[in-house]
Amino acid sequence: MTTHPLQQVLQHLHAGRWNAAHDLVQHDGSMLAAWLHGILHLQEGDLEDAENWYDRAARHFRSRGTLAQEIAAFEAALAAATSSDSEERP
């Protein structure tokens, strides 16, 4: 089973390596990556950029949860996406 590339971004985020997380997430053009990029900006307290990335991810910035809730929701969405991707492969 392969891990999703955004898992590594999450590992950096959880370890406080925000620059490394940013470097990786910027290379992924997916909606999930845009959401995670927004979460990174939340973590840093940069709400203006966070809102921009939430918009790109088609997520409602002003009705988001706490940082911990957003990370948990993202991890659940990533797990679901990873699960559905592996089910589609032969």
N, CA, C and O atoms as a printed pandas DataFrame, in Angstrom:
     atom_number atom_name residue_name chain_id  residue_number  x_coord  y_coord  z_coord
0              1         N          MET        A               1    0.840   -1.187    0.000
1              2        CA          MET        A               1    0.000    0.000    0.000
2              3         C          MET        A               1    0.881    1.244    0.000
3              4         O          MET        A               1    1.754    1.393    0.855
4              5         N          THR        A               2    0.654    2.118   -0.941
5              6        CA          THR        A               2    1.435    3.348   -1.004
6              7         C          THR        A               2    0.730    4.435   -0.208
7              8         O          THR        A               2   -0.492    4.430   -0.059
8              9         N          THR        A               3    1.525    5.363    0.297
9             10        CA          THR        A               3    0.931    6.470    1.034
10            11         C          THR        A               3    0.733    7.651    0.098
11            12         O          THR        A               3    1.463    7.825   -0.877
12            13         N          HIS        A               4   -0.247    8.438    0.410
13            14        CA          HIS        A               4   -0.551    9.623   -0.368
14            15         C          HIS        A               4    0.557   10.654   -0.134
15            16         O          HIS        A               4    1.039   10.779    0.992
16            17         N          PRO        A               5    0.971   11.388   -1.158
17            18        CA          PRO        A               5    2.033   12.400   -0.986
18            19         C          PRO        A               5    1.704   13.443    0.089
19            20         O          PRO        A               5    2.610   13.989    0.719
20            21         N          LEU        A               6    0.434   13.717    0.295
21            22        CA          LEU        A               6    0.079   14.711    1.311
22            23         C          LEU        A               6    0.289   14.195    2.732
23            24         O          LEU        A               6    0.290   14.980    3.680
24            25         N          GLN        A               7    0.466   12.872    2.888
25            26        CA          GLN        A               7    0.789   12.315    4.207
26            27         C          GLN        A               7    2.110   12.892    4.716
27            28         O          GLN        A               7    2.255   13.182    5.904
28            29         N          GLN        A               8    3.057   13.053    3.814
29            30        CA          GLN        A               8    4.356   13.600    4.214
30            31         C          GLN        A               8    4.206   15.060    4.654
31            32         O          GLN        A               8    4.876   15.497    5.590
32            33         N          VAL        A               9    3.338   15.807    3.989
33            34        CA          VAL        A               9    3.067   17.186    4.395
34            35         C          VAL        A               9    2.509   17.192    5.819
35            36         O          VAL        A               9    2.922   17.998    6.653
36            37         N          LEU        A              10    1.568   16.286    6.084
37            38        CA          LEU        A              10    0.996   16.178    7.433
38            39         C          LEU        A              10    2.055   15.836    8.475
39            40         O          LEU        A              10    2.037   16.372    9.583
40            41         N          GLN        A              11    2.968   14.953    8.124
41            42        CA          GLN        A              11    4.034   14.595    9.064
42            43         C          GLN        A              11    4.862   15.826    9.417
43            44         O          GLN        A              11    5.192   16.054   10.581
44            45         N          HIS        A              12    5.194   16.615    8.399
45            46        CA          HIS        A              12    5.950   17.854    8.657
46            47         C          HIS        A              12    5.133   18.822    9.515
47            48         O          HIS        A              12    5.670   19.431   10.440
48            49         N          LEU        A              13    3.835   18.968    9.214
49            50        CA          LEU        A              13    2.973   19.861    9.982
50            51         C          LEU        A              13    2.945   19.445   11.448
51            52         O          LEU        A              13    3.117   20.282   12.334
52            53         N          HIS        A              14    2.731   18.158   11.708
53            54        CA          HIS        A              14    2.654   17.660   13.089
54            55         C          HIS        A              14    3.987   17.828   13.826
55            56         O          HIS        A              14    4.011   17.973   15.048
56            57         N          ALA        A              15    5.082   17.808   13.084
57            58        CA          ALA        A              15    6.406   17.946   13.703
58            59         C          ALA        A              15    6.836   19.413   13.820
59            60         O          ALA        A              15    7.915   19.706   14.335
60            61         N          GLY        A              16    5.990   20.331   13.341
61            62        CA          GLY        A              16    6.338   21.749   13.416
62            63         C          GLY        A              16    7.294   22.210   12.333
63            64         O          GLY        A              16    7.857   23.301   12.426
64            65         N          ARG        A              17    7.484   21.395   11.308
65            66        CA          ARG        A              17    8.376   21.757   10.197
66            67         C          ARG        A              17    7.537   22.411    9.087
67            68         O          ARG        A              17    7.327   21.828    8.024
68            69         N          TRP        A              18    7.067   23.633    9.361
69            70        CA          TRP        A              18    6.126   24.291    8.468
70            71         C          TRP        A              18    6.741   24.653    7.119
71            72         O          TRP        A              18    6.064   24.594    6.093
72            73         N          ASN        A              19    8.034   25.032    7.116
73            74        CA          ASN        A              19    8.678   25.351    5.827
74            75         C          ASN        A              19    8.744   24.117    4.936
75            76         O          ASN        A              19    8.473   24.199    3.738
76            77         N          ALA        A              20    9.101   22.983    5.513
77            78        CA          ALA        A              20    9.155   21.742    4.736
78            79         C          ALA        A              20    7.759   21.359    4.246
79            80         O          ALA        A              20    7.600   20.905    3.113
80            81         N          ALA        A              21    6.751   21.543    5.097
81            82        CA          ALA        A              21    5.369   21.245    4.703
82            83         C          ALA        A              21    4.943   22.142    3.546
83            84         O          ALA        A              21    4.340   21.676    2.579
84            85         N          HIS        A              22    5.258   23.425    3.651
85            86        CA          HIS        A              22    4.927   24.363    2.578
86            87         C          HIS        A              22    5.612   23.992    1.274
87            88         O          HIS        A              22    4.994   24.020    0.210
88            89         N          ASP        A              23    6.885   23.646    1.360
89            90        CA          ASP        A              23    7.633   23.276    0.146
90            91         C          ASP        A              23    6.964   22.117   -0.579
91            92         O          ASP        A              23    6.875   22.123   -1.807
92            93         N          LEU        A              24    6.496   21.130    0.163
93            94        CA          LEU        A              24    5.868   19.958   -0.450
94            95         C          LEU        A              24    4.464   20.240   -0.972
95            96         O          LEU        A              24    4.121   19.828   -2.080
96            97         N          VAL        A              25    3.651   20.939   -0.185
97            98        CA          VAL        A              25    2.249   21.127   -0.554
98            99         C          VAL        A              25    2.111   21.990   -1.803
99           100         O          VAL        A              25    1.132   21.860   -2.539
100          101         N          GLN        A              26    3.077   22.865   -2.048
101          102        CA          GLN        A              26    3.008   23.746   -3.203
102          103         C          GLN        A              26    3.173   23.007   -4.530
103          104         O          GLN        A              26    2.875   23.561   -5.589
104          105         N          HIS        A              27    3.641   21.773   -4.480
105          106        CA          HIS        A              27    3.856   20.989   -5.699
106          107         C          HIS        A              27    2.649   20.134   -6.068
107          108         O          HIS        A              27    2.692   19.377   -7.037
108          109         N          ASP        A              28    1.573   20.255   -5.295
109          110        CA          ASP        A              28    0.365   19.460   -5.525
110          111         C          ASP        A              28   -0.771   20.419   -5.863
111          112         O          ASP        A              28   -1.094   21.300   -5.066
112          113         N          GLY        A              29   -1.370   20.261   -7.016
113          114        CA          GLY        A              29   -2.426   21.161   -7.464
114          115         C          GLY        A              29   -3.831   20.706   -7.129
115          116         O          GLY        A              29   -4.798   21.271   -7.641
116          117         N          SER        A              30   -3.968   19.697   -6.281
117          118        CA          SER        A              30   -5.288   19.145   -5.973
118          119         C          SER        A              30   -6.062   20.042   -4.996
119          120         O          SER        A              30   -5.497   20.915   -4.337
120          121         N          MET        A              31   -7.359   19.794   -4.930
121          122        CA          MET        A              31   -8.216   20.502   -3.976
122          123         C          MET        A              31   -7.823   20.154   -2.534
123          124         O          MET        A              31   -7.846   21.013   -1.652
124          125         N          LEU        A              32   -7.464   18.891   -2.307
125          126        CA          LEU        A              32   -7.019   18.501   -0.966
126          127         C          LEU        A              32   -5.761   19.267   -0.574
127          128         O          LEU        A              32   -5.636   19.710    0.567
128          129         N          ALA        A              33   -4.842   19.425   -1.500
129          130        CA          ALA        A              33   -3.611   20.156   -1.209
130          131         C          ALA        A              33   -3.909   21.627   -0.920
131          132         O          ALA        A              33   -3.287   22.223   -0.041
132          133         N          ALA        A              34   -4.850   22.209   -1.648
133          134        CA          ALA        A              34   -5.221   23.605   -1.388
134          135         C          ALA        A              34   -5.775   23.756    0.027
135          136         O          ALA        A              34   -5.454   24.713    0.731
136          137         N          TRP        A              35   -6.616   22.796    0.435
137          138        CA          TRP        A              35   -7.164   22.825    1.795
138          139         C          TRP        A              35   -6.037   22.708    2.823
139          140         O          TRP        A              35   -5.994   23.465    3.793
140          141         N          LEU        A              36   -5.126   21.758    2.607
141          142        CA          LEU        A              36   -4.013   21.573    3.541
142          143         C          LEU        A              36   -3.119   22.805    3.559
143          144         O          LEU        A              36   -2.604   23.188    4.610
144          145         N          HIS        A              37   -2.938   23.421    2.407
145          146        CA          HIS        A              37   -2.143   24.654    2.339
146          147         C          HIS        A              37   -2.808   25.729    3.203
147          148         O          HIS        A              37   -2.130   26.461    3.924
148          149         N          GLY        A              38   -4.136   25.818    3.125
149          150        CA          GLY        A              38   -4.866   26.756    3.974
150          151         C          GLY        A              38   -4.689   26.450    5.449
151          152         O          GLY        A              38   -4.534   27.357    6.267
152          153         N          ILE        A              39   -4.712   25.173    5.783
153          154        CA          ILE        A              39   -4.515   24.762    7.178
154          155         C          ILE        A              39   -3.119   25.171    7.653
155          156         O          ILE        A              39   -2.951   25.611    8.790
156          157         N          LEU        A              40   -2.135   25.027    6.792
157          158        CA          LEU        A              40   -0.771   25.452    7.158
158          159         C          LEU        A              40   -0.743   26.943    7.482
159          160         O          LEU        A              40   -0.109   27.363    8.450
160          161         N          HIS        A              41   -1.428   27.734    6.671
161          162        CA          HIS        A              41   -1.463   29.177    6.939
162          163         C          HIS        A              41   -2.232   29.471    8.230
163          164         O          HIS        A              41   -1.883   30.409    8.947
164          165         N          LEU        A              42   -3.265   28.693    8.539
165          166        CA          LEU        A              42   -3.948   28.836    9.830
166          167         C          LEU        A              42   -2.974   28.579   10.968
167          168         O          LEU        A              42   -2.918   29.329   11.943
168          169         N          GLN        A              43   -2.215   27.510   10.825
169          170        CA          GLN        A              43   -1.231   27.126   11.848
170          171         C          GLN        A              43   -0.257   28.281   12.102
171          172         O          GLN        A              43    0.165   28.519   13.234
172          173         N          GLU        A              44    0.083   28.977   11.043
173          174        CA          GLU        A              44    1.050   30.082   11.162
174          175         C          GLU        A              44    0.397   31.395   11.588
175          176         O          GLU        A              44    1.095   32.370   11.868
176          177         N          GLY        A              45   -0.938   31.427   11.641
177          178        CA          GLY        A              45   -1.626   32.653   12.001
178          179         C          GLY        A              45   -1.822   33.616   10.846
179          180         O          GLY        A              45   -2.186   34.772   11.061
180          181         N          ASP        A              46   -1.588   33.158    9.624
181          182        CA          ASP        A              46   -1.727   33.986    8.424
182          183         C          ASP        A              46   -3.131   33.775    7.841
183          184         O          ASP        A              46   -3.318   33.007    6.897
184          185         N          LEU        A              47   -4.105   34.471    8.424
185          186        CA          LEU        A              47   -5.500   34.227    8.076
186          187         C          LEU        A              47   -5.854   34.678    6.662
187          188         O          LEU        A              47   -6.705   34.067    6.016
188          189         N          GLU        A              48   -5.218   35.729    6.180
189          190        CA          GLU        A              48   -5.515   36.199    4.825
190          191         C          GLU        A              48   -5.135   35.149    3.784
191          192         O          GLU        A              48   -5.935   34.832    2.904
192          193         N          ASP        A              49   -3.927   34.609    3.878
193          194        CA          ASP        A              49   -3.519   33.554    2.940
194          195         C          ASP        A              49   -4.316   32.273    3.172
195          196         O          ASP        A              49   -4.638   31.559    2.223
196          197         N          ALA        A              50   -4.633   31.983    4.432
197          198        CA          ALA        A              50   -5.441   30.793    4.720
198          199         C          ALA        A              50   -6.786   30.892    4.012
199          200         O          ALA        A              50   -7.244   29.923    3.405
200          201         N          GLU        A              51   -7.412   32.047    4.086
201          202        CA          GLU        A              51   -8.711   32.221    3.430
202          203         C          GLU        A              51   -8.591   32.055    1.918
203          204         O          GLU        A              51   -9.464   31.463    1.284
204          205         N          ASN        A              52   -7.520   32.572    1.347
205          206        CA          ASN        A              52   -7.276   32.413   -0.093
206          207         C          ASN        A              52   -7.190   30.936   -0.474
207          208         O          ASN        A              52   -7.787   30.516   -1.465
208          209         N          TRP        A              53   -6.456   30.154    0.302
209          210        CA          TRP        A              53   -6.297   28.735   -0.009
210          211         C          TRP        A              53   -7.582   27.957    0.243
211          212         O          TRP        A              53   -7.878   27.004   -0.477
212          213         N          TYR        A              54   -8.340   28.347    1.245
213          214        CA          TYR        A              54   -9.654   27.721    1.471
214          215         C          TYR        A              54  -10.561   27.985    0.273
215          216         O          TYR        A              54  -11.276   27.091   -0.178
216          217         N          ASP        A              55  -10.530   29.203   -0.237
217          218        CA          ASP        A              55  -11.324   29.523   -1.433
218          219         C          ASP        A              55  -10.912   28.627   -2.596
219          220         O          ASP        A              55  -11.770   28.103   -3.306
220          221         N          ARG        A              56   -9.621   28.449   -2.795
221          222        CA          ARG        A              56   -9.135   27.585   -3.879
222          223         C          ARG        A              56   -9.583   26.139   -3.698
223          224         O          ARG        A              56   -9.772   25.406   -4.669
224          225         N          ALA        A              57   -9.749   25.744   -2.446
225          226        CA          ALA        A              57  -10.183   24.379   -2.139
226          227         C          ALA        A              57  -11.706   24.257   -2.123
227          228         O          ALA        A              57  -12.243   23.184   -1.848
228          229         N          ALA        A              58  -12.399   25.354   -2.416
229          230        CA          ALA        A              58  -13.865   25.396   -2.397
230          231         C          ALA        A              58  -14.412   25.030   -1.015
231          232         O          ALA        A              58  -15.402   24.309   -0.892
232          233         N          ARG        A              59  -13.743   25.545    0.019
233          234        CA          ARG        A              59  -14.167   25.313    1.404
234          235         C          ARG        A              59  -14.566   26.645    2.025
235          236         O          ARG        A              59  -14.055   27.697    1.639
236          237         N          HIS        A              60  -15.461   26.594    2.966
237          238        CA          HIS        A              60  -15.948   27.801    3.626
238          239         C          HIS        A              60  -15.027   28.173    4.785
239          240         O          HIS        A              60  -15.038   27.532    5.835
240          241         N          PHE        A              61  -14.234   29.216    4.577
241          242        CA          PHE        A              61  -13.244   29.628    5.566
242          243         C          PHE        A              61  -13.904   30.110    6.855
243          244         O          PHE        A              61  -13.477   29.745    7.951
244          245         N          ARG        A              62  -14.918   30.909    6.723
245          246        CA          ARG        A              62  -15.516   31.545    7.912
246          247         C          ARG        A              62  -16.313   30.572    8.772
247          248         O          ARG        A              62  -16.606   30.875    9.928
248          249         N          SER        A              63  -16.664   29.419    8.236
249          250        CA          SER        A              63  -17.397   28.432    9.038
250          251         C          SER        A              63  -16.535   27.206    9.348
251          252         O          SER        A              63  -17.050   26.128    9.642
252          253         N          ARG        A              64  -15.230   27.390    9.278
253          254        CA          ARG        A              64  -14.314   26.279    9.567
254          255         C          ARG        A              64  -14.314   25.982   11.060
255          256         O          ARG        A              64  -14.815   26.766   11.866
256          257         N          GLY        A              65  -13.749   24.851   11.405
257          258        CA          GLY        A              65  -13.597   24.489   12.807
258          259         C          GLY        A              65  -12.304   25.049   13.377
259          260         O          GLY        A              65  -11.635   25.876   12.756
260          261         N          THR        A              66  -11.973   24.587   14.557
261          262        CA          THR        A              66  -10.688   24.946   15.155
262          263         C          THR        A              66   -9.567   24.322   14.325
263          264         O          THR        A              66   -9.825   23.484   13.461
264          265         N          LEU        A              67   -8.354   24.718   14.580
265          266        CA          LEU        A              67   -7.220   24.137   13.867
266          267         C          LEU        A              67   -7.199   22.622   14.043
267          268         O          LEU        A              67   -7.012   21.884   13.075
268          269         N          ALA        A              68   -7.387   22.160   15.267
269          270        CA          ALA        A              68   -7.379   20.712   15.523
270          271         C          ALA        A              68   -8.516   20.020   14.765
271          272         O          ALA        A              68   -8.324   18.937   14.212
272          273         N          GLN        A              69   -9.693   20.639   14.740
273          274        CA          GLN        A              69  -10.824   20.060   14.010
274          275         C          GLN        A              69  -10.554   20.020   12.511
275          276         O          GLN        A              69  -10.899   19.050   11.836
276          277         N          GLU        A              70   -9.934   21.080   11.994
277          278        CA          GLU        A              70   -9.625   21.125   10.567
278          279         C          GLU        A              70   -8.610   20.048   10.192
279          280         O          GLU        A              70   -8.753   19.387    9.164
280          281         N          ILE        A              71   -7.602   19.877   11.014
281          282        CA          ILE        A              71   -6.596   18.843   10.753
282          283         C          ILE        A              71   -7.255   17.466   10.790
283          284         O          ILE        A              71   -6.998   16.634    9.920
284          285         N          ALA        A              72   -8.095   17.224   11.780
285          286        CA          ALA        A              72   -8.788   15.929   11.887
286          287         C          ALA        A              72   -9.701   15.700   10.685
287          288         O          ALA        A              72   -9.744   14.596   10.142
288          289         N          ALA        A              73  -10.429   16.730   10.269
289          290        CA          ALA        A              73  -11.319   16.597    9.109
290          291         C          ALA        A              73  -10.503   16.361    7.842
291          292         O          ALA        A              73  -10.895   15.569    6.985
292          293         N          PHE        A              74   -9.371   17.048    7.727
293          294        CA          PHE        A              74   -8.520   16.840    6.561
294          295         C          PHE        A              74   -7.993   15.408    6.536
295          296         O          PHE        A              74   -8.026   14.749    5.497
296          297         N          GLU        A              75   -7.510   14.930    7.672
297          298        CA          GLU        A              75   -6.968   13.570    7.738
298          299         C          GLU        A              75   -8.031   12.538    7.363
299          300         O          GLU        A              75   -7.729   11.555    6.686
300          301         N          ALA        A              76   -9.269   12.756    7.797
301          302        CA          ALA        A              76  -10.359   11.838    7.440
302          303         C          ALA        A              76  -10.629   11.897    5.936
303          304         O          ALA        A              76  -10.835   10.862    5.303
304          305         N          ALA        A              77  -10.629   13.100    5.364
305          306        CA          ALA        A              77  -10.858   13.244    3.919
306          307         C          ALA        A              77   -9.728   12.607    3.124
307          308         O          ALA        A              77   -9.973   11.967    2.100
308          309         N          LEU        A              78   -8.499   12.775    3.584
309          310        CA          LEU        A              78   -7.356   12.174    2.900
310          311         C          LEU        A              78   -7.425   10.651    2.981
311          312         O          LEU        A              78   -7.141    9.963    2.000
312          313         N          ALA        A              79   -7.797   10.128    4.134
313          314        CA          ALA        A              79   -7.933    8.671    4.283
314          315         C          ALA        A              79   -9.010    8.138    3.350
315          316         O          ALA        A              79   -8.839    7.087    2.732
316          317         N          ALA        A              80  -10.117    8.859    3.248
317          318        CA          ALA        A              80  -11.193    8.437    2.349
318          319         C          ALA        A              80  -10.735    8.492    0.897
319          320         O          ALA        A              80  -11.037    7.589    0.116
320          321         N          ALA        A              81  -10.012    9.540    0.531
321          322        CA          ALA        A              81   -9.516    9.668   -0.842
322          323         C          ALA        A              81   -8.500    8.574   -1.151
323          324         O          ALA        A              81   -8.512    7.999   -2.240
324          325         N          THR        A              82   -7.631    8.292   -0.203
325          326        CA          THR        A              82   -6.624    7.254   -0.388
326          327         C          THR        A              82   -7.284    5.888   -0.503
327          328         O          THR        A              82   -6.870    5.062   -1.316
328          329         N          SER        A              83   -8.300    5.649    0.302
329          330        CA          SER        A              83   -9.034    4.389    0.267
330          331         C          SER        A              83   -9.751    4.203   -1.064
331          332         O          SER        A              83   -9.706    3.121   -1.649
332          333         N          SER        A              84  -10.410    5.250   -1.543
333          334        CA          SER        A              84  -11.136    5.129   -2.821
334          335         C          SER        A              84  -10.169    4.982   -3.992
335          336         O          SER        A              84  -10.475    4.294   -4.966
336          337         N          ASP        A              85   -8.993    5.629   -3.905
337          338        CA          ASP        A              85   -7.978    5.475   -4.948
338          339         C          ASP        A              85   -7.488    4.042   -5.014
339          340         O          ASP        A              85   -7.320    3.500   -6.106
340          341         N          SER        A              86   -7.253    3.409   -3.852
341          342        CA          SER        A              86   -6.737    2.041   -3.865
342          343         C          SER        A              86   -7.795    1.049   -4.305
343          344         O          SER        A              86   -7.463    0.000   -4.856
344          345         N          GLU        A              87   -9.071    1.361   -4.072
345          346        CA          GLU        A              87  -10.137    0.466   -4.502
346          347         C          GLU        A              87  -10.314    0.480   -6.018
347          348         O          GLU        A              87  -10.783   -0.498   -6.600
348          349         N          GLU        A              88   -9.936    1.599   -6.664
349          350        CA          GLU        A              88  -10.105    1.714   -8.108
350          351         C          GLU        A              88   -8.991    1.019   -8.881
351          352         O          GLU        A              88   -9.143    0.705  -10.062
352          353         N          ARG        A              89   -7.875    0.783   -8.208
353          354        CA          ARG        A              89   -6.746    0.122   -8.879
354          355         C          ARG        A              89   -6.978   -1.370   -8.946
355          356         O          ARG        A              89   -7.571   -1.955   -8.039
356          357         N          PRO        A              90   -6.506   -2.000  -10.037
357          358        CA          PRO        A              90   -6.671   -3.460  -10.141
358          359         C          PRO        A              90   -5.782   -4.211   -9.168
359          360         O          PRO        A              90   -5.805   -5.441   -9.134
